[in-house]
Amino acid sequence: MTIEAAIIDKRSLILSSDLAITTEEYKSYIGVKKIFEIKEKEPLGMMINGAMEFENIPLETLIGEFKMEIGDFESVEKVKEDFIKFLSNNTEHTSFEEYVSSIIEGFKEKLTESIAENGFENAINQSSKDFIPDFIKNYSNFYNEFDELIPETYDRNEYALKIWRIFSHELNFEGSGIIIAGFDKNSHYPSLFVFNIYCNDEGRLIFKEIESRINCEEPLIRVYAMNEEAYSFLTGVSEEFEYSIKNFVKSSNNELIKNMESYLKKEDVKNYEQIMFRLKNELKINLIDLETYIKTYKLDTLINTSNSCEYMPRQLLCDLADSLIKLTALKQKLSYDLETVSSENDIAVITKSENLKWAKYTAEIV
């Protein structure tokens, strides 16, 4: 795994990445380059995370080949488009169907274990996500891939879509994340493009757009890949705490419904079914309001923190990027998990006047 940060302050764009890589054998190594200068003497850089290979070719090799082919530089968006075309034309072709099928196999095993441990509805709802990329919907077995996992008493279409949303989220950790950032030729402000690449389907690159910021005048802080600890620090709300609060409210609501239903039946209250319907509906709305409030609070806090970057000296911004990496690495050291993030990191600063400069660079061992 990886943690990476991008900080924009109108005058500059800072890219920071740790140097760790984790193998399929669950071994972790330090010293892997993840930030690259794409074109010499231009304000342009690229950062990668996730899988360090694409179609069995090291991404570092592909980026090196792309650097030799890239033409005149006019805009960051054009560079992004050219890189997508380059990968489409210069990597081996893999069947999209086979790629998705191979990932689904492992995903089903994990989900089956979660269902056995937590029950079907809890396993699905606690991992609920809200986005399915369009390219996933083109998968030939989209409508019945998870039929065997869904109990007969549940709506198959509804829960199939819920499972696909969970899978779509997990897919982010299977591909390679690409961040391309810099200044357009005719712009005063930085641009940032973030997307995940998955496979080359017979010359058609399968990828998902994550974020685009063109000529960004507003300060911005973004953390990629293993970002939970960093965003907890920046917003003051951890995912674990948020999940616990939601579960507490759900549990309290269910207990309230159970007690109220028992009381109304005992007292033989007329129209008790209508009362219970109204109660359940109000509690459901309140839970949605709570989830919206937490989401809005985290977003507003992140925006306020980002806005403060506009007035920070560049060295402090580099210190912030460095701290976000080290915070996650320290958290891992305090846990029993495999350390997949390193406190050692590289930091690149991109400006219109000085192009890409290294604020911190850890030389690779040759």
Summary of the structure (lengths in Angstrom):
residues: 366
radius of gyration: 23.6
end to end distance: 22.8
largest distance: 81.3
contacts: 1109
relative contact order: 0.18
helix: 48%
strand: 22%
